[in-house]
Structure formats: structure tokens, C-alpha cells
């Protein structure tokens, strides 16, 4: 007989986040900077040339076949936040 671990209601948000189940429709998760802080980004940003350059940089540095299945963005958090803020103002 296997050991069954009881999952508490308090742990569900962390589990949903780890599995990517908390990403709203029309968004995707990226991990930014040395601390790999998680951000949810609207899919519409994929059309923007500045964001596309950032993704190209990520592909050059990490590739898109990452062992953990996450999209890492090689950029300082402050720079990423500034870019996202600028893009949100344009929406």
C-alpha cells in the first residue's frame, strides 16, 4: 500500500501555481531575472517588437527546451517591469 499525503486547502494555491493552473485565459507565465520571479503576461504582448526581441534573447541564452518547462527571461526585474508597464499603457 502506498503512502497518501493529505493536501491541505492552504497548499492548493501553491500547487495550482506550480502546475500553471492559475494562469488566466489569454495570459502566459514567464520567469524573470536571477531570482526567477514569476509574471503573468497577456498574450497580446507577443505581437510587440520589443517583447519579441526579449523572447529572442531568451532563446539565445536558454533555448526554449528548458528542462523545467518554464520560460525564462534574461532581464533584470526592473527592466522587465518597465517594459510591461509601457506595453500596458499602449493597450
N, C-alpha and C positions, 0 to 999 in steps of 0.2 A: 504494500500500500504506500502511495506517495504522500508526501507531506503537503498539506494545503495551507497556504498562507492567507490569512484573513486580510482583506483590503478594507481599510477604514475610509469613511466618507471624506476625511481630511486629505487623504493621499490621492483622491481621484483627480483634482486639478493638475497635479504634477504628472500623473500617469497620462492624462489626456494631452498635456503639453508635450511630453516626451514622444508620444506616438503621432503628434501632429494633428490630433483630432480637434484642437481648439482653434484652428485657423478658419476664419470666416470665409464664406464663399467670395471669390473674386480677389483673394489675397494669397500670398505665399510667405513662408518664413525664411529669413536669412540670418546668418550669424556673423557679427561684425567685430573686427579688432582682435587684439591679443586675448581679451577676456571672453571672446565669442559671445557677446551679448546678443540676445535674440530680438529681432524686429519683425513685425508683420508689415508687408509692403503690398499695396494694391497692384494687381496685375497690369493695370493701365500704365504703370511706370516703365514697363518693358518696351514701350514704344519710344521712350525718350532717349535721345542720343547720349546724354551724359550718363544715364543709368546703363545703357548698353556698353559704354566704354568701361564702366566699373565691372560689369559682368565679364568682359573680355580680359580685364586684368585678373579677375578671379580665376578664369580658365587657364591663363598663362601660369599663374602661381600655384594653383592647387589642382587644376583639372576638374572635370565635372563628374568623375567616377570616384568620389570620395568614399573612403571605407566606412564612414559613419552615416552616409546618405544625407548629409546636410550641405547646404550651400554656404560656403564661407566667403566673406567679402574682405579682401585685404586692404583695409582702410581704417583710419582712426575713427573711433565712435563719433567724435565731434564733427569731423568732416562728413560722415555719413548722415548725421542728423541735420546738418546744414543743407545737404543736397536734398534730402527728403522734404525738409521744410520748404525749400524753394519749389520743388515739384508740386507739393500740395497747394501752394499759392496759385499755381498755374491751372489747377483743375477747375 
